[in-house]
Amino acid sequence: MKLYINIVFVLIFSSVLASCSSSDNESTPAPAYPQFGTRFEKMPKKEDAVIYQVNIRAFSQAGTLKGVQEKLTSIQELGVNVIYLMPIYPVGVVRSAGGLGSPYSVKDYKAVNTDFGTLEDLRVLVEEAHKKNMAVILDWVANHTSWDNAWITAHPDWYQKDASGNIIIPPGTNYNDVAQLDFTNTEMRNGMIDAMSYWVYSANIDGFRCDYADFVPQNFWSEAITALRKIKKNQNILMLAEGSKVSQFAAGFDYTFGFNFFSALEKVFKENKSATTLQDSNATEYANNYNPENRIVRYTTNHDVNLSDGTPLELFGGKKGSIAAFVVAAYMNSVPMIYNGQEVGYNKRIDYFNRTPIDWSTADLDMLAEYKKIIAFRNSSNALKKGTYKGYSSDAVSAFTMETATEKVFVLSNLTSATVNYTIPVSLSKLTWKDGFTGAAITATTQISLLPFQYKVLKN
């Protein structure tokens, strides 16, 4: 009888071990590639991120990854903790959009554009950024490839086709330089996830900004993000959707893009719309978003609008106006993103289809100091990073509070070129305030006068 019991025990114990082993194998897949580098210990929490977009072609005179590496200290001193590199991959030549071609026309998902350098250059850049407590995320173009991507000839069934069997461009667009992938094809999806995984393994990157995200099926993003997050043990990766669908959060993204907010900000300046428009935009962007941890990335420029619409100086009333706009974008219930050059008041549009190096010698150091001050306060304020928003705007002044249980921040930014008097809401006039930047006591009982494009940040 004892022998029988022992045999049963051994069989049960073996079964449990096999079950645990199977479970472990499912949660931790065998590495697809050798892991380069080590865990980034200072990976920012998603609410702590301050993102800096780098256009590699324009960032340095050389237009290379090494050129970015050489200025990492300057980026760090700005207060940034996430560097977002525009596409690093070889660019397609067939049906090129002109110039050097669009960086969003990817010829090879697993290679570094030789114009930018080598895989080793990318690895060094990532390692040096990590040493300065900055994460590095890559731009990823999942929806389409260039016409000379090897997938076109090796796997034509991975692409959408018209009734005549011809591969098509993305539907509803004039993107003639790229071919539309077919996300009903399982092999293609697996190939895409494998390519994304390659960079996490091979360069130790910390996440992705995903281009054209709203036009890629959500179930693909969910599958891809789940797979990517299994690679780095005990370290989060940051995922930014260049899209506005609230469903992107359910897919696993940390952030969506503030398209609506940027458009509203333009209208306030170009069409003299009321500053309350921004409150309305905030409500629109956060509609049906029931998780307060979800945040939208907001900006006053990026590579697209810089080229198509204009620099922040063009769009927002010059240097002072652009700063006033940035304060609102950076502080209003958001994660801020900066595009290279805006922090020094660079006044030229950057053609990202060509190599147009930023002339850093023209930097406005006073403006740079202002950006550093604004970002430093955000980095120090839990209310701005994860607080609850409430709007108090007038026609001229974007005004709002961000509040946690222990901190309240009151932001006022005059978005007009005239001096205005702002009437402080009764509920806020009874509180004791100090200047958020200097700590000096502020009297704010009935009205505050704001000069053209002046902003104030008060802390309770």
Backbone torsions as a table, in degrees:
resi	resn	phi	psi	omega
1	MET	NA	-43.9	179.1
2	LYS	-61.3	-41.2	178.9
3	LEU	-60.6	-41.1	179.8
4	TYR	-62.9	-44.8	179.8
5	ILE	-61.9	-42.4	179.5
6	ASN	-61.8	-41.0	-179.8
7	ILE	-64.2	-43.9	178.8
8	VAL	-61.4	-42.9	179.4
9	PHE	-60.6	-44.9	-179.9
10	VAL	-61.4	-42.3	-179.1
11	LEU	-64.8	-42.2	179.6
12	ILE	-65.6	-44.8	-179.0
13	PHE	-62.0	-41.4	178.2
14	SER	-63.7	-38.9	179.3
15	SER	-64.1	-41.2	178.7
16	VAL	-63.2	-43.9	178.6
17	LEU	-61.0	-43.3	180.0
18	ALA	-63.0	-40.6	178.7
19	SER	-63.2	-44.6	178.5
20	CYS	-61.8	-42.3	-179.0
21	SER	-63.1	-41.5	179.2
22	SER	-63.3	-42.6	179.6
23	SER	-62.6	-42.7	179.6
24	ASP	-62.1	-41.3	-178.8
25	ASN	-64.2	-34.5	-179.3
26	GLU	-70.2	-38.0	-175.7
27	SER	-83.5	-26.0	-179.3
28	THR	-126.9	87.8	-177.4
29	PRO	-67.2	155.7	176.5
30	ALA	-62.3	137.8	-178.3
31	PRO	-57.0	133.6	177.9
32	ALA	-76.9	-27.5	-178.8
33	TYR	-142.2	158.7	174.6
34	PRO	-61.8	138.2	-179.8
35	GLN	-82.7	118.5	174.5
36	PHE	-88.2	141.9	173.7
37	GLY	78.0	-177.3	-177.9
38	THR	-124.8	170.1	-178.8
39	ARG	-57.0	134.5	177.4
40	PHE	-82.7	106.2	-172.5
41	GLU	-68.6	-27.1	-173.5
42	LYS	-103.0	26.7	179.6
43	MET	-56.6	122.3	-177.9
44	PRO	-67.4	146.2	169.5
45	LYS	-66.9	155.9	-172.1
46	LYS	-62.4	-32.4	179.9
47	GLU	-75.4	-17.1	-177.6
48	ASP	-88.4	-7.2	-170.9
49	ALA	-66.8	138.5	165.2
50	VAL	-126.7	115.2	-167.8
51	ILE	-100.0	136.5	179.1
52	TYR	-121.8	114.6	-178.5
53	GLN	-85.8	126.6	-179.5
54	VAL	-111.2	120.6	170.6
55	ASN	-92.1	102.1	-170.2
56	ILE	-60.0	-37.7	-179.4
57	ARG	-61.8	-30.3	-173.1
58	ALA	-104.3	-18.9	-167.5
59	PHE	-65.4	-36.3	-179.0
60	SER	-132.2	166.3	176.8
61	GLN	-60.8	-35.6	-178.8
62	ALA	-77.1	-26.1	-178.4
63	GLY	66.9	40.5	-174.7
64	THR	-130.2	169.9	174.7
65	LEU	-64.3	-37.1	176.7
66	LYS	-62.6	-34.9	177.2
67	GLY	-62.9	-33.7	175.3
68	VAL	-71.1	-44.8	-178.9
69	GLN	-56.8	-38.7	-176.3
70	GLU	-66.4	-20.2	-179.2
71	LYS	-111.2	18.9	-179.8
72	LEU	-60.2	-36.1	180.0
73	THR	-62.4	-41.2	178.6
74	SER	-62.9	-40.0	178.7
75	ILE	-65.8	-44.3	179.4
76	GLN	-61.0	-42.7	-177.7
77	GLU	-66.4	-19.0	175.5
78	LEU	-69.9	-22.0	-178.5
79	GLY	105.3	11.2	-177.3
80	VAL	-78.7	145.7	172.6
81	ASN	-129.1	2.0	174.4
82	VAL	-136.0	120.8	174.7
83	ILE	-100.8	125.2	179.3
84	TYR	-110.6	113.4	-179.6
85	LEU	-90.3	126.5	171.0
86	MET	-60.1	165.1	-169.9
87	PRO	-47.3	131.1	-176.4
88	ILE	-99.7	2.4	-166.7
89	TYR	-91.3	162.0	174.3
90	PRO	-57.7	142.5	-175.7
91	VAL	-101.6	139.9	180.0
92	GLY	-66.8	150.4	179.5
93	VAL	-105.9	-38.3	-179.5
94	VAL	-64.5	128.6	-178.3
95	ARG	58.5	33.0	-177.6
96	SER	-56.4	148.5	179.2
97	ALA	-78.1	0.1	178.6
98	GLY	110.7	164.7	-177.6
99	GLY	60.5	-132.9	176.5
100	LEU	-85.5	1.3	-179.3
101	GLY	90.8	157.7	178.4
102	SER	-72.9	131.6	175.6
103	PRO	-64.8	-12.2	178.6
104	TYR	-92.0	10.5	172.8
105	SER	-108.0	90.9	-167.6
106	VAL	-89.2	124.8	179.9
107	LYS	-89.9	-30.7	-177.5
108	ASP	-150.2	114.3	-176.6
109	TYR	-71.1	-15.5	-174.9
110	LYS	-117.5	33.7	179.5
111	ALA	-141.7	156.3	173.7
112	VAL	-95.4	133.2	175.0
113	ASN	-55.8	122.6	-177.1
114	THR	-63.2	-22.1	173.8
115	ASP	-62.5	-28.7	-176.9
116	PHE	-92.8	-21.3	-179.2
117	GLY	133.7	-141.6	-173.2
118	THR	-129.4	171.1	174.4
119	LEU	-58.4	-39.9	179.0
120	GLU	-62.5	-37.7	176.9
121	ASP	-61.8	-41.2	178.4
122	LEU	-64.8	-42.7	179.4
123	ARG	-60.2	-43.9	179.4
124	VAL	-64.4	-41.9	177.9
125	LEU	-58.7	-46.0	-179.8
126	VAL	-63.9	-45.2	-179.3
127	GLU	-62.8	-42.8	-179.4
128	GLU	-68.7	-35.9	175.8
129	ALA	-64.2	-43.0	178.5
130	HIS	-60.0	-39.6	178.3
131	LYS	-61.5	-26.4	179.7
132	LYS	-99.5	17.4	175.8
133	ASN	63.7	36.2	176.6
134	MET	-122.6	131.4	174.1
135	ALA	-79.9	161.0	177.1
136	VAL	-128.8	123.7	175.2
137	ILE	-118.4	150.0	-178.1
138	LEU	-104.8	149.9	171.2
139	ASP	-75.3	132.8	-179.9
140	TRP	-125.8	130.2	-176.8
141	VAL	-111.6	90.7	-173.6
142	ALA	-88.1	-24.7	-169.7
143	ASN	-72.5	-31.2	-171.8
144	HIS	-153.3	162.8	176.6
145	THR	-125.5	171.8	171.1
146	SER	-70.4	166.3	-179.3
147	TRP	-77.0	-13.7	176.9
148	ASP	-110.2	19.7	169.8
149	ASN	-66.6	141.4	-177.2
150	ALA	-60.1	-24.5	179.0
151	TRP	-61.8	-29.6	-177.5
152	ILE	-58.2	-46.3	-177.8
153	THR	-88.1	-36.0	-177.8
154	ALA	-76.6	-32.1	-175.3
155	HIS	-140.7	63.9	-178.7
156	PRO	-60.5	-22.1	179.0
157	ASP	-74.6	-4.4	177.6
158	TRP	-84.4	1.0	-175.6
159	TYR	-118.6	152.1	173.9
160	GLN	-74.1	145.5	-178.1
161	LYS	-132.0	157.1	176.6
162	ASP	-85.7	-174.8	-176.4
163	ALA	-62.5	-22.1	-179.7
164	SER	-92.4	1.4	178.4
165	GLY	88.2	11.7	179.9
166	ASN	-92.8	137.9	176.2
167	ILE	-63.4	140.3	-173.7
168	ILE	-110.0	162.7	170.5
169	ILE	-80.5	166.3	177.5
170	PRO	-52.8	125.1	-176.5
171	PRO	-56.9	139.4	176.7
172	GLY	77.7	10.8	-179.9
173	THR	-123.8	173.6	171.0
174	ASN	-113.2	29.2	-178.8
175	TYR	-79.5	74.4	-174.1
176	ASN	-73.1	-11.0	-177.3
177	ASP	-89.6	0.8	-177.7
178	VAL	-134.3	155.8	-177.6
179	ALA	-112.2	135.7	-174.2
180	GLN	-78.4	125.0	177.0
181	LEU	-79.8	158.2	-178.0
182	ASP	-108.1	107.1	-175.6
183	PHE	-83.6	6.7	169.2
184	THR	-86.6	-7.0	-178.8
185	ASN	-90.9	113.7	-176.2
186	THR	-64.2	-39.3	-179.7
187	GLU	-62.8	-40.7	178.4
188	MET	-63.4	-44.8	179.5
189	ARG	-59.2	-43.8	178.8
190	ASN	-64.3	-38.8	177.9
191	GLY	-64.5	-37.4	179.0
192	MET	-67.4	-44.0	179.4
193	ILE	-65.9	-37.4	176.3
194	ASP	-61.4	-42.5	-179.4
195	ALA	-66.0	-39.9	177.3
196	MET	-65.0	-41.8	180.0
197	SER	-62.2	-35.0	-178.6
198	TYR	-51.6	-41.9	-175.3
199	TRP	-76.3	-30.2	175.4
200	VAL	-66.8	-42.5	177.2
201	TYR	-72.1	-51.2	-166.1
202	SER	-82.8	-20.7	179.5
203	ALA	-128.5	-0.6	177.2
204	ASN	61.0	35.2	-179.5
205	ILE	-74.6	164.5	-166.3
206	ASP	-111.9	13.0	178.7
207	GLY	148.3	-171.1	-175.6
208	PHE	-142.0	146.0	163.1
209	ARG	-99.9	119.4	-170.4
210	CYS	-101.7	113.5	-175.9
211	ASP	-67.7	144.2	170.2
212	TYR	54.1	37.9	-166.7
213	ALA	-65.1	-33.2	-176.5
214	ASP	-67.8	-15.0	-176.5
215	PHE	-101.4	2.8	174.1
216	VAL	-104.3	136.0	-176.1
217	PRO	-55.3	138.5	-178.8
218	GLN	-61.0	-35.8	-177.3
219	ASN	-67.9	-24.9	172.7
220	PHE	-68.4	-47.1	-179.2
221	TRP	-60.5	-40.4	179.5
222	SER	-60.8	-44.6	179.0
223	GLU	-64.7	-44.5	-177.6
224	ALA	-66.7	-46.7	-176.8
225	ILE	-65.7	-39.1	176.1
226	THR	-59.3	-44.4	179.9
227	ALA	-66.1	-41.9	-177.4
228	LEU	-66.2	-37.0	-176.5
229	ARG	-74.3	-11.1	175.5
230	LYS	-83.2	-14.3	-173.8
231	ILE	-74.1	-50.5	-176.8
232	LYS	-92.9	106.8	-179.6
233	LYS	-71.4	134.9	175.2
234	ASN	60.6	23.9	174.1
235	GLN	-141.2	127.9	176.3
236	ASN	-73.2	154.7	166.7
237	ILE	-116.3	149.8	-178.5
238	LEU	-98.1	132.2	-178.4
239	MET	-125.2	118.9	-178.6
240	LEU	-113.4	121.1	177.4
241	ALA	-91.4	123.2	170.6
242	GLU	-80.7	74.6	-177.5
243	GLY	-166.7	170.2	-175.3
244	SER	-122.2	0.9	-179.2
245	LYS	-69.7	129.8	179.2
246	VAL	-64.2	-22.8	179.0
247	SER	-64.9	-17.4	178.0
248	GLN	-62.1	-30.8	177.2
249	PHE	-65.4	-40.6	178.4
250	ALA	-64.6	-28.6	178.3
251	ALA	-73.7	-14.7	178.7
252	GLY	118.1	-3.3	179.3
253	PHE	-69.3	147.7	175.7
254	ASP	-84.9	-30.5	-175.0
255	TYR	-141.8	153.3	165.3
256	THR	-116.7	178.1	-173.2
257	PHE	-101.1	138.2	-179.2
258	GLY	-86.4	58.8	179.1
259	PHE	-59.1	-47.6	-176.1
260	ASN	-63.5	-41.0	-178.6
261	PHE	-63.7	-44.2	179.4
262	PHE	-61.6	-42.6	179.1
263	SER	-62.1	-42.1	178.4
264	ALA	-64.4	-39.7	179.4
265	LEU	-62.8	-42.1	176.5
266	GLU	-59.2	-42.6	-177.1
267	LYS	-67.4	-33.3	177.3
268	VAL	-60.5	-40.1	-177.0
269	PHE	-86.7	-40.6	-174.0
270	LYS	-85.3	-32.4	-174.7
271	GLU	-114.6	9.0	-179.5
272	ASN	55.1	35.5	175.0
273	LYS	-68.9	154.8	178.9
274	SER	-64.1	146.9	176.1
275	ALA	-63.3	-18.7	176.4
276	THR	-64.9	-17.2	176.1
277	THR	-56.5	-34.3	-178.7
278	LEU	-71.4	-34.4	173.3
279	GLN	-62.2	-43.0	179.7
280	ASP	-63.0	-41.4	179.4
281	SER	-63.9	-41.8	178.1
282	ASN	-59.2	-42.8	178.9
283	ALA	-63.6	-39.6	179.4
284	THR	-64.6	-46.1	-176.0
285	GLU	-69.0	-29.2	-179.8
286	TYR	-98.9	6.2	177.5
287	ALA	-60.3	136.7	179.2
288	ASN	65.1	13.3	176.6
289	ASN	-101.2	100.8	-170.3
290	TYR	-97.9	3.3	177.6
291	ASN	-107.1	112.2	-176.9
292	PRO	-64.8	-13.0	178.7
293	GLU	-78.4	-18.5	179.8
294	ASN	-73.6	133.2	-178.4
295	ARG	-130.2	152.1	179.3
296	ILE	-105.5	134.9	176.7
297	VAL	-79.0	126.5	-179.9
298	ARG	-122.8	156.0	-169.5
299	TYR	-158.1	163.1	171.4
300	THR	-111.2	-1.4	173.7
301	THR	-167.0	158.9	168.8
302	ASN	-157.5	-176.9	-173.7
303	HIS	-61.8	-34.7	-178.3
304	ASP	-71.2	-57.7	-173.7
305	VAL	-73.1	-25.5	175.2
306	ASN	-59.8	-42.0	-178.6
307	LEU	-80.7	-42.1	-173.4
308	SER	-83.5	-38.5	-173.1
309	ASP	-104.9	-37.3	-179.5
310	GLY	135.6	168.0	177.8
311	THR	-72.5	164.0	175.4
312	PRO	-57.1	-32.1	178.6
313	LEU	-66.2	-37.3	177.3
314	GLU	-69.5	-40.8	-169.9
315	LEU	-84.2	-29.8	-167.4
316	PHE	-124.6	38.1	169.4
317	GLY	76.0	33.0	177.2
318	GLY	85.1	-164.1	-173.3
319	LYS	-64.8	-48.2	-178.3
320	LYS	-66.0	-41.1	179.2
321	GLY	-65.5	-38.2	-179.4
322	SER	-68.1	-33.3	175.9
323	ILE	-68.8	-43.8	178.3
324	ALA	-58.7	-39.3	178.5
325	ALA	-68.6	-40.2	-178.3
326	PHE	-64.5	-39.6	178.5
327	VAL	-55.9	-45.3	-179.7
328	VAL	-65.9	-46.3	-179.6
329	ALA	-62.4	-38.4	-175.3
330	ALA	-78.5	-27.0	-172.1
331	TYR	-106.3	-21.8	-174.1
332	MET	-82.7	87.2	169.7
333	ASN	54.7	44.2	-168.2
334	SER	-144.3	171.1	164.4
335	VAL	-110.7	123.2	-174.4
336	PRO	-81.3	145.9	174.0
337	MET	-128.3	136.1	-178.7
338	ILE	-117.8	139.8	176.7
339	TYR	-103.6	133.7	-173.2
340	ASN	-48.6	128.3	178.8
341	GLY	105.1	-28.7	-177.1
342	GLN	-65.4	-30.4	-175.9
343	GLU	-69.5	-16.0	178.3
344	VAL	-112.2	12.8	178.0
345	GLY	70.6	32.2	-179.6
346	TYR	-64.0	126.2	-168.1
347	ASN	-105.2	15.5	178.8
348	LYS	-113.5	140.9	173.7
349	ARG	-68.0	145.0	-176.8
350	ILE	-108.5	113.8	179.4
351	ASP	-81.7	102.5	-175.3
352	TYR	-79.1	0.1	172.2
353	PHE	-84.3	-8.3	-179.4
354	ASN	-136.0	172.8	177.3
355	ARG	-93.0	105.0	-178.2
356	THR	-126.4	82.4	-173.5
357	PRO	-59.5	138.1	174.3
358	ILE	-67.5	135.5	175.9
359	ASP	-90.9	92.1	-176.6
360	TRP	-68.8	-15.1	179.8
361	SER	-68.6	-16.0	179.7
362	THR	-89.5	7.9	-174.0
363	ALA	-55.2	134.5	172.8
364	ASP	-89.3	103.7	-173.4
365	LEU	-69.2	-29.7	176.1
366	ASP	-65.8	-40.7	178.7
367	MET	-66.7	-41.3	177.3
368	LEU	-58.9	-43.0	178.9
369	ALA	-62.3	-36.2	179.0
370	GLU	-66.1	-44.4	176.9
371	TYR	-60.6	-43.9	180.0
372	LYS	-60.9	-40.1	179.8
373	LYS	-64.6	-45.5	-179.0
374	ILE	-63.0	-44.7	-178.5
375	ILE	-70.0	-38.7	179.8
376	ALA	-60.4	-41.3	179.8
377	PHE	-66.8	-40.7	177.1
378	ARG	-60.0	-42.5	-179.2
379	ASN	-62.8	-23.5	-177.7
380	SER	-94.8	-7.5	-169.9
381	SER	-111.9	111.7	174.5
382	ASN	-67.0	-30.4	178.7
383	ALA	-61.5	-43.2	179.1
384	LEU	-70.6	-35.9	-175.4
385	LYS	-77.5	-35.7	-176.3
386	LYS	-146.1	20.3	-179.3
387	GLY	-81.7	177.8	177.6
388	THR	-93.6	135.6	-176.4
389	TYR	-91.9	143.9	169.4
390	LYS	-146.3	131.2	-174.3
391	GLY	-95.3	142.4	178.6
392	TYR	-138.5	31.3	-170.7
393	SER	-70.9	152.7	168.1
394	SER	-107.4	-173.6	178.1
395	ASP	-63.1	-38.4	-174.7
396	ALA	-94.9	-29.6	-170.4
397	VAL	-113.8	124.5	170.0
398	SER	-80.8	114.5	-176.1
399	ALA	-131.9	135.5	-178.4
400	PHE	-163.9	160.3	172.5
401	THR	-114.1	149.8	168.4
402	MET	-123.0	129.3	-168.5
403	GLU	-141.3	136.3	166.7
404	THR	-113.9	-175.8	179.8
405	ALA	-65.6	-22.5	-174.7
406	THR	-117.7	-3.9	-175.3
407	GLU	-150.0	137.1	173.4
408	LYS	-127.7	130.7	177.5
409	VAL	-118.0	132.1	-179.5
410	PHE	-115.0	116.0	-176.7
411	VAL	-107.7	130.5	175.3
412	LEU	-130.3	127.3	179.8
413	SER	-137.6	116.6	178.6
414	ASN	-76.9	113.5	-176.0
415	LEU	-98.2	23.5	178.6
416	THR	-124.2	166.2	-179.5
417	SER	-91.7	17.6	179.6
418	ALA	-123.3	153.3	173.1
419	THR	-71.4	134.5	-177.5
420	VAL	-133.9	153.9	172.6
421	ASN	-105.6	127.2	-179.3
422	TYR	-108.9	126.9	178.5
423	THR	-85.1	121.3	-176.7
424	ILE	-77.0	130.1	177.4
425	PRO	-56.6	144.7	-176.3
426	VAL	-55.8	-41.2	-177.2
427	SER	-63.2	-25.0	180.0
428	LEU	-96.1	-23.9	-177.1
429	SER	-70.4	-18.8	-178.4
430	LYS	-86.1	-4.6	-177.0
431	LEU	-92.7	159.4	175.8
432	THR	-93.5	125.0	-175.2
433	TRP	-118.9	153.7	169.7
434	LYS	-135.5	157.9	179.1
435	ASP	-64.2	127.1	-177.5
436	GLY	-63.9	-25.8	-177.2
437	PHE	-93.0	-36.2	-174.4
438	THR	-108.6	-19.9	-176.8
439	GLY	83.7	-2.3	-179.2
440	ALA	-69.4	145.1	178.8
441	ALA	-64.9	141.2	-178.7
442	ILE	-123.6	130.3	173.9
443	THR	-87.6	114.9	-177.7
444	ALA	-139.0	74.7	-175.0
445	THR	-102.6	-43.0	-178.1
446	THR	-125.5	-54.5	-178.3
447	GLN	-136.8	153.8	171.2
448	ILE	-126.8	132.0	176.0
449	SER	-93.3	130.8	-179.7
450	LEU	-122.3	127.3	176.3
451	LEU	-69.7	167.8	178.3
452	PRO	-51.2	126.1	177.9
453	PHE	58.8	22.0	176.8
454	GLN	-81.6	146.8	174.9
455	TYR	-129.7	152.5	174.6
456	LYS	-133.3	142.3	176.5
457	VAL	-125.4	115.0	-177.6
458	LEU	-109.1	149.0	-178.8
459	LYS	-130.2	135.1	-179.6
460	ASN	-98.3	NA	NA
